[in-house]
Amino acid sequence: MQISTELMLLVGSVLFFISMLVGKAGSKYGVPVLLLFLIVGMVFGSDGFGLQFENVQVAQTISSICLCIILFSGGLDTKFQEIRPIIGPGVVLATIGVLLTALLTGVFIYMLSGLMFPALGVSLVTAFLLASIFSSTDSASVFGILRSKGLVLKNNLRPLLELESGSNDPMAFMLTLMFMQIIQSGDNPNYLVVILMVIVQLAVGFVLGYLFGKGAVRIINRIRMENVALYPILLLTLGIFIYAATYYLQGNGYLAVYIAGLVIGNSKFTHKRTSMKFMDGFAWMSQILLFLTLGLLVNPSELINVAVPALIVSAFLILFGRPIVVFLTLLPFRKIGVKDKFYVSWVGLRGAVPIIFAILPLAAGDIPHARWIFNMVFVITIVSLLIQGTSLPAVARWLGLSEKPPKYKQFEDFDVEFAEEIKSAMTEIHISEETLNYGKNLIELPLPDKTLVVMVKRGEQYFVPTGQTELLAGDKLLVISDDEDALKETYNNIGISDYSYQRNI
């Protein structure tokens, strides 16, 4: 059956719209929105409303592009100053941790299949392949859930978790390719060549990601465009180029694009704020498209046959496999407390990335039990998002590792950007009748020293005030100060409770 372009656009736009509505409702009730996107795809798929989507190659292409954008955006949003204290444990978790997870869980899967499904004939290498596919924590899930829930974690836990999830996908990807090549090579695999390939691709990916990231910053700053709206498009184009170029230069594109994102995001470049906002929105669109595609690809009726072993493997991974690996790999880092390690163990979220990697054996066509592997990974992912994804805030509170998020809102009326060198607090305040009791002119407001009111919004008009400017109820003021604590205290004293907050650090 030939489907018209107009029908594809109509169905696609409807699915996107429904996903956003469902995601908005789900976030209100604490359900991971990424899981809901996945469910929407399953509901509209072949076993639901009958939307047929079985093209594995197309699904792999869409997934690779979406993951590239998600990793690039994650790197852009990660600050060096936040990850610098935890870069050691983060790298260890992203490399040795992934390897140990694959080996430990692979042995368990092999033993489990021998006990429960001896007729299936799952070899040890196939078990290692399955374990490698879901051996990494998923960047889309971790970024999406931690940021959408606004979790404020103690002891640098959030940057540690985001660094691990953003940088461990390449290791899992290389392990997946390695075990696939061992299976495809038959009885005489050359293990040394395969291992060297993994090391070379990771090293090349890291180096090229750094060099391409530096080059991208220079390109953005040197190009002068008449239309400023093109700068975000340029940033996106460079990210995709870095991923593809690294692939053809025999490096790991996923690692390269994440490292490049780190380098670019921590550098100064033209129209940075606008470009970063664009990439954040584009990354969310990529997550919706990614989870919808994966949901459409799966046949829910086939999941019943693997439900029991997948649940057992999930329980082992959540309760034993991940905690054992975390405690072993973080053993040299004595500053990381026991509660911190327990929480890192719990945030072993599986999501889109394992399902993307599970498509690789399907697309190869000559990997035994490829469909069984895909269905197993799908159920394990759903269990992880349901159990771990929904309980992250509760577990953080139970372990005493969460802090109350600041009750500040994002700026609504002033879209401003200051140079990174300015280390100041900026606030947007709302003038009420109570505030005017302290004086009707701006100079009469008891603001602390080193504080300036740089702009006033009155109705739809903006203007720069002077000390004699008469304030009216309903005015909104943009305030910048070098004394953050004194500014907060002043607001409390004069009855200003409605204010948004932003700090340049």
C-alpha positions as CSV (number, residue, x, y, z in Angstrom):
1,M,0.0,0.0,0.0
2,Q,1.4,3.4,-1.0
3,I,1.1,6.1,1.5
4,S,1.0,9.7,0.4
5,T,3.2,12.4,1.8
6,E,0.2,14.4,3.0
7,L,-1.1,11.4,4.9
8,M,2.3,10.8,6.6
9,L,2.4,14.5,7.6
10,L,-1.1,14.3,8.9
11,V,-0.6,11.2,11.0
12,G,2.8,12.4,12.2
13,S,1.5,15.8,13.3
14,V,-1.4,14.1,15.1
15,L,0.9,11.7,16.9
16,F,3.2,14.5,18.0
17,F,0.3,16.6,19.3
18,I,-1.2,13.7,21.2
19,S,2.3,12.9,22.7
20,M,2.7,16.4,23.9
21,L,-0.7,16.5,25.5
22,V,-0.1,13.1,27.1
23,G,3.3,14.1,28.3
24,K,1.9,17.3,29.9
25,A,-0.7,15.3,31.8
26,G,1.9,12.6,32.7
27,S,4.4,15.0,34.2
28,K,1.6,16.4,36.4
29,Y,1.1,13.0,37.9
30,G,4.8,12.0,38.1
31,V,4.9,9.6,35.2
32,P,8.0,9.8,33.0
33,V,6.9,11.6,29.8
34,L,9.3,9.5,27.7
35,L,7.5,6.3,28.8
36,L,4.2,7.9,27.7
37,F,5.7,8.8,24.3
38,L,6.6,5.1,24.0
39,I,3.1,4.0,24.9
40,V,1.5,6.4,22.4
41,G,3.6,4.7,19.7
42,M,2.5,1.2,20.9
43,V,-1.2,2.2,21.1
44,F,-1.2,3.5,17.5
45,G,1.0,0.6,16.2
46,S,0.1,-2.7,14.6
47,D,-1.4,-4.2,17.7
48,G,-3.3,-1.0,18.6
49,F,-5.0,1.2,16.0
50,G,-3.2,-0.7,13.2
51,L,-0.6,1.8,12.0
52,Q,1.9,-0.5,10.3
53,F,5.6,0.3,10.7
54,E,8.0,-2.5,10.2
55,N,10.9,-1.0,8.3
56,V,13.8,-1.7,10.6
57,Q,16.3,0.3,8.5
58,V,14.2,3.4,8.5
59,A,13.7,3.0,12.3
60,Q,17.5,2.7,12.7
61,T,18.2,5.8,10.7
62,I,15.6,7.9,12.6
63,S,16.9,6.6,15.9
64,S,20.6,7.4,15.1
65,I,19.8,10.9,14.0
66,C,17.6,11.6,17.1
67,L,20.2,10.1,19.5
68,C,22.9,12.2,17.8
69,I,20.9,15.4,18.5
70,I,20.0,14.4,22.1
71,L,23.6,13.7,23.0
72,F,24.7,16.9,21.3
73,S,22.2,18.9,23.2
74,G,23.1,17.1,26.5
75,G,26.8,18.1,26.0
76,L,25.8,21.7,25.2
77,D,23.9,21.9,28.5
78,T,26.6,20.4,30.7
79,K,28.9,22.8,32.4
80,F,32.6,22.0,32.9
81,Q,32.6,23.6,36.3
82,E,29.9,21.2,37.4
83,I,31.5,18.0,36.1
84,R,35.1,18.9,36.9
85,P,34.8,17.6,40.6
86,I,33.2,14.3,39.4
87,I,34.9,13.7,36.1
88,G,36.9,10.7,37.5
89,P,34.0,8.7,38.8
90,G,31.9,9.7,35.9
91,V,34.4,8.4,33.3
92,V,35.0,5.2,35.3
93,L,31.2,4.5,35.4
94,A,30.9,5.2,31.7
95,T,33.6,2.8,30.7
96,I,34.6,0.1,33.3
97,G,31.1,0.3,34.8
98,V,29.4,-0.5,31.4
99,L,31.9,-3.4,30.7
100,L,31.3,-5.0,34.1
101,T,27.5,-4.6,33.7
102,A,27.6,-6.4,30.4
103,L,29.7,-9.2,31.7
104,L,27.9,-9.7,35.0
105,T,24.4,-9.5,33.6
106,G,25.5,-11.6,30.6
107,V,26.5,-14.5,32.8
108,F,23.2,-14.2,34.7
109,I,21.2,-14.2,31.4
110,Y,23.1,-17.3,30.1
111,M,22.4,-19.2,33.4
112,L,18.8,-18.1,33.4
113,S,18.2,-19.2,29.8
114,G,19.8,-22.6,30.5
115,L,17.4,-23.1,33.4
116,M,14.2,-21.7,31.9
117,F,14.6,-21.9,28.1
118,P,17.1,-24.7,27.3
119,A,15.4,-25.3,23.9
120,L,16.1,-21.7,22.9
121,G,19.8,-22.5,22.8
122,V,21.1,-19.1,23.8
123,S,24.9,-19.1,23.7
124,L,27.1,-17.2,26.2
125,V,28.1,-14.7,23.4
126,T,24.4,-14.1,22.6
127,A,23.8,-13.5,26.3
128,F,26.7,-11.0,26.4
129,L,25.3,-9.3,23.3
130,L,21.9,-8.9,25.0
131,A,23.5,-7.6,28.2
132,S,25.8,-5.2,26.2
133,I,22.8,-3.6,24.5
134,F,21.3,-2.4,27.8
135,S,24.5,-2.0,29.7
136,S,24.5,1.8,29.6
137,T,22.2,4.2,31.3
138,D,20.1,6.1,28.8
139,S,21.0,9.8,28.3
140,A,17.5,10.8,27.0
141,S,15.8,9.2,30.0
142,V,18.2,10.7,32.6
143,F,18.3,14.2,31.0
144,G,14.6,14.2,30.5
145,I,13.5,12.9,33.9
146,L,16.0,14.8,36.1
147,R,15.4,18.1,34.4
148,S,11.6,17.8,33.9
149,K,11.1,16.9,37.6
150,G,13.4,19.8,38.7
151,L,15.4,17.5,41.1
152,V,18.0,19.4,43.1
153,L,20.5,16.8,44.4
154,K,23.3,17.1,46.9
155,N,27.0,16.2,46.5
156,N,27.2,16.9,42.8
157,L,25.0,13.8,42.1
158,R,23.1,15.4,39.2
159,P,26.2,16.3,37.1
160,L,27.7,12.8,37.9
161,L,24.6,11.1,36.6
162,E,24.3,13.3,33.6
163,L,28.0,12.9,32.7
164,E,27.7,9.1,33.1
165,S,24.6,8.8,30.9
166,G,25.9,11.2,28.3
167,S,29.2,9.5,27.9
168,N,28.6,5.8,28.4
169,D,26.5,5.1,25.3
170,P,29.7,4.8,23.1
171,M,31.1,2.0,25.3
172,A,27.8,0.1,25.1
173,F,27.6,0.7,21.4
174,M,31.1,-0.7,20.8
175,L,30.5,-3.7,23.0
176,T,27.3,-4.4,21.0
177,L,29.2,-4.2,17.7
178,M,32.0,-6.3,19.2
179,F,29.7,-9.2,20.2
180,M,27.8,-9.0,16.9
181,Q,31.1,-9.3,15.0
182,I,32.1,-12.3,17.2
183,I,28.8,-14.0,16.4
184,Q,29.0,-13.2,12.7
185,S,32.6,-14.4,12.4
186,G,31.6,-17.9,13.3
187,D,33.9,-20.4,15.1
188,N,37.2,-18.5,14.7
189,P,36.7,-14.9,15.9
190,N,39.8,-12.7,16.2
191,Y,39.2,-11.3,19.7
192,L,42.3,-9.1,19.6
193,V,41.3,-7.3,16.4
194,V,37.8,-6.7,17.8
195,I,39.1,-5.3,21.1
196,L,41.6,-3.0,19.3
197,M,38.8,-1.7,17.1
198,V,36.8,-0.8,20.1
199,I,39.7,1.1,21.7
200,V,40.7,2.9,18.5
201,Q,37.1,4.0,17.8
202,L,36.7,5.4,21.3
203,A,40.0,7.2,21.2
204,V,39.4,8.7,17.7
205,G,35.9,9.7,18.7
206,F,37.2,11.6,21.8
207,V,40.0,13.4,19.9
208,L,37.8,14.3,16.9
209,G,35.0,15.5,19.2
210,Y,37.3,17.9,21.0
211,L,39.0,19.2,17.8
212,F,35.7,19.5,15.9
213,G,34.1,21.3,18.9
214,K,36.9,23.9,18.9
215,G,36.6,24.3,15.2
216,A,32.9,24.8,15.4
217,V,33.2,27.6,17.9
218,R,35.6,29.4,15.6
219,I,33.3,28.9,12.6
220,I,30.3,30.3,14.4
221,N,32.2,33.3,15.7
222,R,33.8,34.1,12.3
223,I,30.7,33.8,10.1
224,R,28.6,37.0,9.9
225,M,25.0,36.3,8.9
226,E,22.4,38.9,8.1
227,N,19.6,36.8,9.5
228,V,20.4,35.9,13.1
229,A,17.8,33.1,13.0
230,L,20.4,31.1,11.0
231,Y,22.8,30.7,13.9
232,P,20.9,28.0,15.7
233,I,20.5,26.1,12.3
234,L,24.3,26.5,11.9
235,L,24.9,25.0,15.3
236,L,22.6,22.0,14.5
237,T,24.3,21.5,11.2
238,L,27.7,21.4,12.8
239,G,26.6,18.8,15.3
240,I,25.3,16.5,12.6
241,F,28.4,17.0,10.6
242,I,30.6,16.1,13.5
243,Y,28.7,12.9,14.1
244,A,28.8,11.8,10.4
245,A,32.4,12.9,9.8
246,T,33.7,11.0,12.8
247,Y,31.9,7.9,11.6
248,Y,33.7,8.0,8.2
249,L,37.0,8.7,10.0
250,Q,36.6,5.4,11.9
251,G,35.7,7.0,15.2
252,N,32.7,6.7,17.5
253,G,30.3,9.4,16.4
254,Y,28.2,9.3,19.5
255,L,31.2,10.0,21.8
256,A,32.4,12.7,19.3
257,V,29.2,14.6,19.2
258,Y,28.8,14.6,23.0
259,I,32.4,15.8,23.5
260,A,31.9,18.4,20.9
261,G,28.7,19.6,22.6
262,L,30.7,19.9,25.9
263,V,33.4,22.0,24.2
264,I,30.9,24.2,22.3
265,G,28.6,24.7,25.3
266,N,31.4,25.8,27.5
267,S,32.7,28.3,25.0
268,K,31.5,31.8,24.1
269,F,30.0,32.1,20.7
270,T,27.6,34.4,18.8
271,H,23.9,34.3,19.7
272,K,24.6,31.5,22.3
273,R,21.5,31.9,24.3
274,T,19.2,31.7,21.3
275,S,21.0,28.7,19.8
276,M,21.0,26.8,23.1
277,K,17.2,27.4,23.5
278,F,16.7,26.1,19.9
279,M,18.8,23.0,20.5
280,D,16.9,22.3,23.8
281,G,13.6,22.4,21.9
282,F,14.9,20.4,19.0
283,A,16.3,17.8,21.4
284,W,12.8,17.4,23.0
285,M,11.3,17.0,19.5
286,S,13.9,14.3,18.8
287,Q,13.0,12.5,22.0
288,I,9.3,12.5,21.0
289,L,10.1,11.3,17.5
290,L,12.5,8.7,18.8
291,F,10.1,7.1,21.4
292,L,7.2,7.3,19.0
293,T,9.2,5.4,16.3
294,L,10.3,2.7,18.7
295,G,6.8,2.3,20.1
296,L,5.4,1.9,16.5
297,L,8.1,-0.7,15.7
298,V,7.3,-3.1,18.5
299,N,4.5,-5.7,18.5
300,P,3.1,-5.7,22.0
301,S,1.6,-9.2,21.6
302,E,5.1,-10.6,21.2
303,L,6.2,-9.1,24.5
304,I,4.1,-11.6,26.4
305,N,6.4,-14.5,25.5
306,V,9.4,-12.8,27.0
307,A,7.7,-11.1,30.0
308,V,8.8,-13.5,32.6
309,P,12.5,-13.8,31.8
310,A,12.6,-10.0,31.1
311,L,11.1,-9.2,34.5
312,I,13.7,-11.6,36.2
313,V,16.6,-9.9,34.4
314,S,15.2,-6.5,35.3
315,A,15.0,-7.4,38.9
316,F,18.5,-8.7,38.9
317,L,19.8,-5.6,37.1
318,I,18.0,-3.1,39.4
319,L,18.6,-4.9,42.7
320,F,22.0,-6.6,42.2
321,G,23.7,-6.0,38.9
322,R,23.8,-2.2,38.9
323,P,24.5,-1.8,42.6
324,I,27.4,-4.3,42.6
325,V,29.0,-2.5,39.6
326,V,28.5,0.9,41.1
327,F,30.0,0.0,44.4
328,L,32.9,-1.8,42.8
329,T,33.8,1.0,40.3
330,L,33.4,3.8,42.8
331,L,35.4,2.0,45.5
332,P,38.5,4.2,44.9
333,F,36.5,7.4,45.3
334,R,36.1,7.5,49.1
335,K,34.5,11.0,49.1
336,I,31.4,9.5,47.5
337,G,29.2,8.3,50.4
338,V,27.2,5.1,50.7
339,K,23.9,6.9,50.2
340,D,25.2,8.6,47.1
341,K,26.3,5.2,45.7
342,F,22.9,3.7,46.4
343,Y,21.2,6.6,44.6
344,V,23.6,6.3,41.6
345,S,22.7,2.6,41.6
346,W,19.0,3.4,41.5
347,V,19.3,5.9,38.6
348,G,20.4,3.1,36.2
349,L,17.7,4.2,33.8
350,R,17.2,2.3,30.6
351,G,15.4,4.0,27.8
352,A,15.6,4.7,24.1
353,V,19.3,3.9,23.6
354,P,19.1,0.2,24.5
355,I,16.1,-0.2,22.1
356,I,18.1,1.6,19.3
357,F,21.0,-0.8,19.9
358,A,18.6,-3.7,19.9
359,I,17.6,-2.7,16.3
360,L,21.2,-3.4,15.1
361,P,20.9,-7.2,15.3
362,L,17.5,-7.0,13.6
363,A,19.0,-4.9,10.8
364,A,22.0,-7.2,10.4
365,G,19.7,-10.2,9.5
366,D,22.2,-12.9,10.5
367,I,22.2,-12.7,14.3
368,P,20.4,-15.6,16.0
369,H,17.5,-14.7,18.3
370,A,17.5,-11.1,17.1
371,R,13.8,-10.6,17.6
372,W,13.9,-12.2,21.0
373,I,16.7,-9.8,22.0
374,F,14.7,-6.8,20.8
375,N,11.6,-7.8,22.8
376,M,13.6,-8.6,25.9
377,V,15.3,-5.1,25.7
378,F,11.9,-3.5,25.2
379,V,10.3,-5.0,28.3
380,I,13.4,-4.3,30.4
381,T,13.3,-0.6,29.3
382,I,9.6,-0.3,30.2
383,V,10.2,-1.9,33.7
384,S,13.1,0.5,34.3
385,L,11.1,3.6,33.3
386,L,8.1,2.5,35.4
387,I,9.9,1.5,38.6
388,Q,13.1,3.7,38.6
389,G,11.9,6.6,36.5
390,T,8.8,7.2,38.6
391,S,10.6,6.9,42.0
392,L,13.6,9.1,41.5
393,P,12.3,12.0,43.7
394,A,11.0,9.7,46.4
395,V,14.2,7.7,46.6
396,A,16.3,11.0,46.8
397,R,14.1,12.2,49.6
398,W,14.3,8.9,51.4
399,L,18.1,8.9,51.3
400,G,18.2,12.6,52.3
401,L,19.9,13.6,49.1
402,S,17.4,16.0,47.7
403,E,17.1,19.7,48.4
404,K,14.2,22.0,47.9
405,P,14.3,23.6,44.5
406,P,14.4,27.4,44.4
407,K,10.9,28.8,44.1
408,Y,12.0,31.2,41.4
409,K,10.4,31.2,38.0
410,Q,12.1,31.8,34.7
411,F,12.0,35.3,33.3
412,E,8.8,35.9,31.5
413,D,9.0,39.6,30.4
414,F,12.7,40.3,30.0
415,D,14.6,38.1,27.5
416,V,18.1,39.3,28.2
417,E,21.6,37.9,28.2
418,F,24.7,39.2,29.9
419,A,28.3,38.3,29.2
420,E,29.6,35.2,31.0
421,E,32.2,37.3,32.8
422,I,29.4,39.2,34.7
423,K,29.0,37.3,38.0
424,S,25.7,38.8,39.1
425,A,22.2,37.9,40.2
426,M,19.4,39.1,38.0
427,T,15.7,39.3,39.1
428,E,12.5,40.3,37.5
429,I,10.2,41.7,40.2
430,H,6.5,42.7,40.2
431,I,5.6,46.0,41.9
432,S,2.4,45.8,44.0
433,E,0.4,48.3,46.1
434,E,2.2,47.0,49.2
435,T,5.6,47.7,47.6
436,L,4.6,51.3,46.9
437,N,4.1,52.0,50.6
438,Y,7.9,52.2,50.8
439,G,8.0,55.0,48.2
440,K,6.5,55.8,44.8
441,N,9.8,56.8,43.1
442,L,12.4,54.3,42.2
443,I,15.1,56.1,44.3
444,E,12.9,55.5,47.4
445,L,13.0,51.7,47.2
446,P,15.5,50.4,49.8
447,L,17.6,48.4,47.4
448,P,21.1,47.3,48.6
449,D,24.3,48.7,47.3
450,K,25.7,47.5,44.0
451,T,22.2,47.0,42.7
452,L,20.7,48.6,39.6
453,V,17.2,48.7,38.1
454,V,18.1,48.5,34.4
455,M,14.7,48.3,32.8
456,V,11.0,48.7,33.5
457,K,8.1,47.1,31.7
458,R,4.8,49.0,32.0
459,G,2.0,47.4,30.0
460,E,3.6,46.7,26.6
461,Q,6.2,49.4,26.8
462,Y,9.8,49.1,28.0
463,F,12.0,52.0,29.2
464,V,15.2,52.6,31.1
465,P,14.4,54.3,34.4
466,T,16.1,57.0,36.4
467,G,16.0,57.5,40.2
468,Q,13.0,59.9,39.8
469,T,10.9,57.4,37.8
470,E,7.5,57.1,39.4
471,L,6.5,53.5,39.9
472,L,3.0,52.2,39.4
473,A,1.3,49.0,40.7
474,G,1.8,46.4,38.0
475,D,5.2,47.6,36.8
476,K,7.8,44.9,36.2
477,L,11.5,45.7,37.0
478,L,14.6,44.0,35.7
479,V,17.2,44.2,38.6
480,I,20.9,43.2,38.6
481,S,23.0,43.0,41.7
482,D,26.4,41.8,42.9
483,D,25.0,41.1,46.4
484,E,22.6,38.2,46.0
485,D,21.9,37.6,49.7
486,A,21.2,41.3,50.5
487,L,18.9,41.5,47.5
488,K,16.8,38.5,48.7
489,E,16.6,40.0,52.2
490,T,15.4,43.3,50.8
491,Y,12.7,41.7,48.9
492,N,11.4,39.9,51.9
493,N,11.5,43.1,54.0
494,I,9.5,45.2,51.5
495,G,7.0,42.5,50.7
496,I,8.1,41.5,47.2
497,S,7.3,37.8,46.8
498,D,6.5,37.6,43.1
499,Y,9.9,37.6,41.4
500,S,11.8,35.4,38.9
501,Y,15.4,34.7,39.3
502,Q,18.5,34.0,37.2
503,R,22.2,33.9,38.2
504,N,25.2,34.2,35.9
505,I,28.0,32.0,37.3
